[in-house]
Amino acid sequence: MPQDPVHKKTNLAPLYLIYKDVMENMRDHQFMAMNASVAFFTLFAIIPLMLLVIFIFGHWLNESAIAYSKVDQIIKLLLPELSESIMGELKLLSSKRFAWEIVWVFVLFLGSTPLTSNLKSCIRRIFGEEKKQFFVINKLLDIISVIILLSLFIVYAFTNIFLDDVALYVSTLTTMIESQSATTFTSSILLIVVMTFFYQLFIPVKIELRHLILGAFITSISWLILSEAFEFFTSLSAMYGSFFGGMRNIFISVIWLYLNCAAILISLEVIASLHNQDLILIKQLFFKKNIHRQAIFPKLWMKFGQKQKKDHILYKEGDHDRRLFYIVEGEIGIVKKGKRITSLKAGEYFGELASLGKIPRQVSAYVMSDWARLLIIDDDKLDRLVDDNHQISLRLLKTLAKKVQAT
């Protein structure tokens, strides 16, 4: 027999359910197509973004070999096969004196906004926060997003230069730490911090910091593995030269961008599933029979369970209570206009009409048995669940139709 719950915010869904939810969401969000669109817009946004960096730090970039090398490292991470050509053009541009007019800068910002617009759209889709906005407002938000991306890029580049010097200094103090290992470690930590801020700023809902850090960690580790695997990847793709000819480098770069963008989107899917752990647990009420015998029941009970005594009124006719109730044990009486019209037993749920229709209660509900144990879901969580899962919506509607027909 379950014990009375102690509600805890830190309650976690089992890892296998989180993994399953990530996989299902990737399928529902058409992950491969979504990732391809982000990679495509990233490819065309790199040059405008780098030109904006040159505009801001053009002279310093030209004079500082360290700064130039850091930008080169980042370009190699994103487009390794085209990095030499891109950096050659950027070096040439940074050595010249341009009449940097505000119109030119604005054009560069506009050239970068398709990436931020597409990225924001994908993030909103992953987190179920898709909203339509006016074109002008949307463009202004896209430009602000470009500024945020540039700021994070500049912070990463500047801080990385400092950390490289620190890593080199530490490696000279002890023979236990190699300079390359120290540099890799400090760069990885910095990247986790920067990506945590990126997710914090771009995700449209409030997320726990630990979930953001975990997502940033997944992204950083994925990028580190990809950067180490690049030489092996290019060796496998050597035969593409005979097939694609001069397009080989572009082909490899697009594939490489696709993989790097996938690291970001997979991390976002993981963050979204961690954020929606309550919903993952609630879903099981609709897909598993005898929920009280399932391994996840203690977590459900801890989060949503309540025990009520005989004759306790759960809600009255005309109330604006919109919660959904699931009966674990006991019997519930349903009353309309002072007359009991039916009773519900363990394994059944009720209260969905007011939740789905956003209307006052049409009936009253009370505990008929000596006691009843209930799982109570508030309407906000139910709304999110219905919006995210059409299969559950259909089940609720079918159950509701049967109840209406029976009365």
C-alpha positions in Angstrom: 0.0 0.0 0.0 1.5 3.4 -1.0 2.4 5.8 1.7 1.2 9.4 1.8 3.3 11.5 -0.6 6.0 14.0 0.3 6.1 16.3 -2.8 9.6 17.0 -4.0 10.7 19.3 -6.8 13.7 17.2 -7.4 11.7 14.1 -8.3 13.1 12.5 -11.5 11.6 10.3 -14.1 13.4 7.1 -14.8 16.3 7.5 -17.3 14.8 4.9 -19.7 11.6 7.0 -19.9 13.6 10.2 -20.5 15.6 8.5 -23.2 12.3 7.2 -24.8 10.8 10.6 -24.6 13.9 12.2 -26.3 13.7 9.6 -29.2 9.9 10.1 -29.6 10.3 13.9 -29.6 13.1 13.7 -32.2 10.8 11.7 -34.4 7.8 14.0 -33.9 9.9 17.1 -34.5 11.4 15.6 -37.7 14.8 16.0 -36.3 16.9 15.2 -39.4 15.0 17.8 -41.5 15.2 20.4 -38.7 18.9 19.8 -38.2 19.5 20.1 -42.0 17.8 23.5 -42.1 19.9 24.8 -39.2 23.1 23.5 -40.8 22.1 25.1 -44.1 21.5 28.6 -42.6 24.7 28.3 -40.5 26.7 27.7 -43.7 25.5 31.0 -45.2 25.6 33.0 -42.0 29.3 32.3 -41.2 30.7 34.9 -43.6 28.4 37.8 -42.4 29.1 36.9 -38.8 32.8 36.9 -39.3 32.6 40.2 -41.2 30.8 41.6 -38.2 33.6 40.4 -35.9 36.1 42.1 -38.2 34.1 45.3 -38.1 34.2 45.3 -34.3 37.8 44.1 -33.9 39.2 44.5 -37.4 42.5 46.2 -36.5 43.1 44.1 -33.4 42.4 40.9 -35.4 44.9 42.0 -38.0 47.6 42.8 -35.5 47.1 39.9 -33.1 48.4 36.5 -34.2 46.7 34.9 -31.2 43.3 36.4 -31.9 43.7 35.4 -35.6 44.5 31.8 -34.5 41.5 31.6 -32.2 39.1 32.7 -35.0 40.9 30.2 -37.3 40.3 27.4 -34.7 36.6 28.2 -34.5 36.2 28.2 -38.3 38.1 24.9 -38.5 35.7 23.5 -36.0 32.7 24.5 -38.1 34.0 24.3 -41.6 37.4 22.5 -41.6 37.6 21.9 -45.3 36.9 25.5 -46.2 38.6 27.2 -43.2 41.8 28.1 -45.1 39.9 29.9 -47.9 37.6 31.6 -45.5 40.4 32.8 -43.2 42.4 34.0 -46.2 39.5 36.2 -47.3 38.9 37.5 -43.8 42.6 38.3 -43.4 42.5 40.2 -46.6 39.4 42.1 -45.6 40.8 43.0 -42.1 44.0 44.4 -43.6 42.1 47.0 -45.7 40.4 50.2 -44.6 36.7 50.2 -45.4 34.3 53.0 -45.1 32.2 51.0 -42.6 28.9 52.7 -42.9 25.9 51.9 -40.8 24.0 50.6 -43.9 26.7 48.0 -44.6 26.7 46.8 -41.0 22.9 46.6 -41.1 23.2 44.5 -44.3 25.6 42.1 -42.5 23.1 41.8 -39.6 20.3 41.0 -42.0 22.5 38.4 -43.7 22.9 36.7 -40.3 19.3 36.8 -39.2 18.0 33.8 -41.2 20.2 31.6 -39.0 18.9 33.1 -35.7 15.3 33.1 -37.0 15.6 29.4 -38.0 17.4 28.5 -34.8 14.8 30.2 -32.6 12.0 28.5 -34.6 13.5 25.1 -34.0 14.0 25.8 -30.3 10.4 27.0 -29.9 9.2 23.9 -31.6 11.3 21.6 -29.4 9.9 23.3 -26.2 6.3 23.6 -27.5 6.3 27.4 -27.5 5.6 28.3 -31.1 4.2 31.8 -31.4 3.5 34.0 -34.4 4.9 37.6 -34.3 4.8 40.6 -36.6 7.5 40.6 -39.2 9.2 43.8 -38.0 9.2 42.7 -34.4 10.5 39.3 -35.4 13.4 40.8 -37.4 14.3 43.1 -34.5 14.5 40.0 -32.3 16.6 38.2 -34.8 19.1 41.1 -34.9 19.2 41.1 -31.1 19.8 37.3 -31.3 22.7 38.0 -33.7 24.2 40.4 -31.2 23.9 37.8 -28.5 25.6 35.2 -30.7 28.4 37.6 -31.5 28.8 38.5 -27.8 29.1 34.9 -26.8 31.5 34.3 -29.6 33.7 37.2 -28.6 33.6 36.3 -24.9 34.6 32.7 -25.8 37.5 33.9 -28.1 38.8 36.5 -25.6 38.5 34.2 -22.5 40.1 31.3 -24.4 43.1 33.4 -25.2 43.6 34.1 -21.5 42.9 30.5 -20.5 45.5 29.2 -23.0 48.1 31.4 -21.3 47.0 30.1 -17.9 47.2 26.5 -19.1 50.7 27.1 -20.5 51.8 28.7 -17.3 50.4 25.8 -15.2 52.0 23.2 -17.4 55.4 24.9 -16.8 55.0 24.5 -13.0 54.4 20.8 -13.1 55.4 18.0 -15.4 52.2 16.1 -14.5 50.0 18.2 -16.8 50.8 18.6 -20.5 50.1 21.9 -22.1 47.8 20.4 -24.7 45.7 18.6 -22.0 45.4 21.7 -19.9 44.4 23.7 -22.9 41.7 21.2 -23.9 40.4 21.0 -20.4 40.1 24.7 -19.9 38.6 25.2 -23.3 36.0 22.6 -22.6 35.0 24.1 -19.3 34.7 27.5 -21.0 32.6 26.1 -23.8 30.3 24.5 -21.3 29.9 27.9 -19.6 29.3 29.7 -22.9 26.8 27.1 -24.1 24.9 27.3 -20.8 24.4 31.0 -21.3 23.4 30.4 -24.9 20.7 27.9 -23.8 19.6 30.2 -21.0 19.1 33.1 -23.4 17.6 31.3 -26.3 15.2 28.8 -24.7 11.8 30.5 -24.3 10.9 28.8 -21.0 12.5 28.8 -17.6 14.8 25.9 -17.2 16.7 24.6 -14.1 20.4 25.5 -14.2 21.5 21.9 -13.7 19.6 20.9 -16.9 21.2 23.7 -18.9 24.6 22.7 -17.7 24.0 19.0 -18.6 22.8 20.1 -22.1 25.9 22.3 -22.5 28.1 19.4 -21.3 26.6 17.1 -24.0 27.2 19.7 -26.7 30.8 20.3 -25.6 31.7 16.7 -25.4 30.1 16.0 -28.7 32.1 18.8 -30.4 35.3 17.6 -28.7 34.7 14.0 -30.1 33.8 15.4 -33.5 37.0 17.6 -33.7 39.1 14.6 -32.7 37.4 12.4 -35.3 37.8 14.8 -38.2 41.0 13.3 -39.6 39.4 9.9 -39.7 36.3 11.3 -41.3 38.3 13.1 -44.1 40.2 9.9 -44.8 37.0 8.0 -45.4 35.7 10.9 -47.6 38.8 10.9 -49.9 37.0 9.1 -52.6 34.4 11.8 -52.8 37.0 13.9 -54.7 36.6 11.8 -57.8 32.9 12.1 -57.6 32.3 15.6 -56.5 35.4 17.2 -58.0 35.8 20.8 -56.8 32.6 20.5 -54.7 34.2 18.0 -52.4 35.2 20.5 -49.7 31.7 22.0 -49.7 30.1 18.6 -49.4 32.4 17.7 -46.5 31.8 21.0 -44.8 28.0 20.7 -45.1 28.2 17.2 -43.6 30.4 18.5 -40.8 28.1 21.4 -40.0 25.2 19.0 -40.0 26.9 16.9 -37.3 27.9 19.9 -35.2 24.4 21.4 -35.4 23.0 18.0 -34.4 25.0 18.2 -31.2 23.1 21.4 -30.3 19.7 20.1 -31.2 20.1 16.8 -29.4 21.2 18.7 -26.3 18.1 20.9 -26.6 15.9 17.7 -26.9 17.5 16.3 -23.8 17.0 19.6 -21.9 13.3 19.7 -23.0 12.7 16.1 -21.8 14.4 16.8 -18.4 12.3 20.0 -18.1 9.1 17.9 -18.9 9.8 15.1 -16.5 6.4 15.6 -14.8 4.7 15.2 -18.2 6.7 12.0 -18.9 5.4 10.6 -15.7 1.8 11.6 -16.3 1.9 10.1 -19.8 2.2 6.6 -18.2 -1.3 7.0 -16.7 -2.7 6.7 -20.3 -0.4 4.0 -21.6 0.1 1.6 -18.7 -2.6 -0.6 -17.0 -2.5 -1.2 -13.3 -0.4 1.8 -12.7 -0.1 1.1 -9.0 1.8 -2.0 -9.8 4.3 -0.3 -12.1 7.9 0.6 -11.0 7.3 4.3 -11.7 4.2 4.5 -9.4 6.2 5.6 -6.3 7.4 8.6 -8.3 3.9 9.4 -9.5 2.5 9.1 -6.0 5.3 11.2 -4.5 4.6 14.0 -7.1 0.8 13.9 -7.5 -0.7 11.6 -4.9 -3.4 12.5 -2.3 -5.4 10.4 0.2 -8.9 11.5 1.0 -11.5 10.2 3.5 -15.1 9.1 3.0 -17.5 11.8 1.9 -14.8 14.3 1.1 -16.0 16.5 -1.8 -13.4 16.8 -4.5 -15.3 19.5 -6.4 -18.9 20.8 -6.8 -21.1 21.5 -9.7 -20.4 25.0 -11.0 -16.8 25.1 -9.6 -14.0 26.5 -11.8 -11.7 23.6 -10.7 -10.1 22.2 -13.8 -7.9 19.4 -12.4 -7.8 15.9 -13.7 -8.2 13.0 -11.2 -7.0 9.4 -11.5 -8.2 6.9 -9.0 -5.5 4.6 -7.6 -7.7 3.0 -4.9 -11.2 3.6 -3.7 -14.5 4.6 -5.3 -15.7 8.0 -6.4 -19.4 9.1 -6.7 -20.5 11.5 -9.5 -23.5 13.7 -8.6 -25.6 15.9 -10.9 -28.4 18.2 -9.5 -28.3 16.3 -6.2 -28.6 12.8 -7.7 -25.8 10.3 -8.0 -25.5 9.4 -11.7 -22.6 7.0 -11.6 -19.6 5.8 -9.6 -16.0 5.3 -10.7 -13.4 2.8 -9.5 -9.6 2.3 -9.4 -8.0 2.7 -12.8 -10.4 5.3 -14.1 -9.9 9.1 -14.4 -12.4 11.9 -14.3 -12.6 15.7 -14.5 -11.4 15.9 -18.1 -14.5 17.8 -19.4 -13.8 21.0 -17.4 -10.1 20.7 -18.2 -10.5 20.3 -22.0 -13.4 22.6 -22.4 -12.3 25.3 -20.0 -15.8 25.4 -18.5 -17.2 25.2 -15.0 -17.8 21.7 -13.5 -21.0 20.1 -14.8 -21.2 17.6 -12.0 -20.0 17.1 -8.4 -17.5 14.4 -7.2 -17.0 12.9 -3.7 -15.4 10.0 -2.1 -17.8 7.1 -1.6 -15.5 4.5 -0.1 -13.9 4.7 3.4 -10.9 6.4 1.8 -9.5 7.0 -1.7 -6.1 7.5 -3.1 -5.9 9.8 -6.1 -3.4 11.2 -8.5 -4.3 14.8 -9.2 -3.0 16.6 -12.3 -3.5 20.4 -12.5 -4.9 21.9 -15.7 -1.6 23.6 -16.8 0.2 20.2 -17.0 -2.7 18.6 -18.7 -2.8 21.4 -21.3 0.8 20.9 -22.1 0.4 17.2 -22.3 -2.6 17.4 -24.7 -0.7 19.9 -26.9 2.4 17.7 -27.1 0.7 14.4 -27.5 -2.2 14.0 -29.9 -2.6 10.3 -29.0 -3.5 11.3 -25.4 -5.9 14.0 -26.7 -7.7 11.3 -28.7 -7.9 9.0 -25.8 -9.4 11.7 -23.6 -12.0 12.6 -26.2 -13.0 9.0 -26.7 -13.4 8.5 -23.0 -15.3 11.7 -22.7 -17.6 10.7 -25.5 -18.4 7.3 -23.8 -19.2 9.1 -20.6 -21.5 11.6 -22.3 -23.2 8.7 -24.1 -23.7 6.7 -20.9 -25.4 9.6 -19.1 
